[in-house]
Amino acid sequence: MAKRIGFTLLQLLVTAVCIYYVFHDPQKRTEIGHALRGADWRWLALSWLVYGAVEALATVRWQILLRIQGIMVSWVRAGMIVTVALFFNMLLPGLVGGDAIRLALLFQNAPRKKLRGTLSVAMDRLLGLASLVVLAAMVVLLRFRWLNHAPRTAHITYLALGLLGGAMLGALLLFGVMAWPGTRSLPRRLPLYHSIVQVGKALRLYREHPTMIVSAFLVTIFSHLAYYISYYCALRSLPSPPGGEPSMIDFLSIMPLVNTITGVPISFGGVGVRETLFQTLLGQLAHVPPALAAISATLGYPVQASWGMVGGVAYLLMRPARARAGRR
């Protein structure tokens, strides 16, 4: 409990420091106020719709992974569970709060397949990480000079690549060991022997369905792109900067780096950190004024949060079903 409280306090501190760093300048706050008064609601509405596609694609990906494991959940319920997980991810510190809720709701449908359900969520995370690695690698390979245009943007690029490389290596080692065919030959007296064997068997199911895994991976790529475009629409809702709007290619090029760093749970939902990264990367690479760059990140987050509220409503609607299940 003490560690959790300390971690939450650290997140609060980082969030507060970053927000102060970005918004403490009175001149910048004046510019932000002027930009918000001139915001085009049509671009914000488009941003909201595009982010809805992110959650829809996340549902498709998870359904593919569930069906490989032989778990059948209706599309409506799967979509509700995904948005409920988004709601709790925004409320609870860390990255696993929403996943824990997702599993708790899934287990109501598949109480005898808890291990396989857990692995579906773990594989869902792995595909998200792998697709982010691919997108970041493509950006770095194609736009390395552009990203290294300034020392601060170069530092951000190398930090993101380091985080991605370390996370991917750790995930591959963990999943590789668990999926190793030789798990059955381990000594039966080994602690958790039966659980290790069952995990290996469930993971090998994914290897036996390469077409479905490739499909899930491609869905994940499109989900990331939709997420990036939702923030681009938020930026386009603001008045055009003096140098003109940044191209979508420039914007999409920075988003894998932003997404990687904000994925580290050092602040609440990446708030503050995202604004800082937008201000630096968009400012120095796409020549967007700091005020517009920062507030575009702030606008994109409420769009995501509004879908989290949809998940909160879905959670309330699912409560009667949970109550009936508890009485059986």
Secondary structure as GFF3:
##gff-version 3
##sequence-region A 1 328
A	DSSP	alpha_helix	2	23	.	.	.	ID=ss1
A	DSSP	alpha_helix	26	37	.	.	.	ID=ss2
A	DSSP	alpha_helix	41	68	.	.	.	ID=ss3
A	DSSP	alpha_helix	75	91	.	.	.	ID=ss4
A	DSSP	alpha_helix	97	109	.	.	.	ID=ss5
A	DSSP	alpha_helix	114	147	.	.	.	ID=ss6
A	DSSP	alpha_helix	151	178	.	.	.	ID=ss7
A	DSSP	three_ten_helix	181	185	.	.	.	ID=ss8
A	DSSP	alpha_helix	193	207	.	.	.	ID=ss9
A	DSSP	alpha_helix	210	236	.	.	.	ID=ss10
A	DSSP	alpha_helix	248	262	.	.	.	ID=ss11
A	DSSP	three_ten_helix	268	270	.	.	.	ID=ss12
A	DSSP	alpha_helix	273	285	.	.	.	ID=ss13
A	DSSP	alpha_helix	290	327	.	.	.	ID=ss14
###
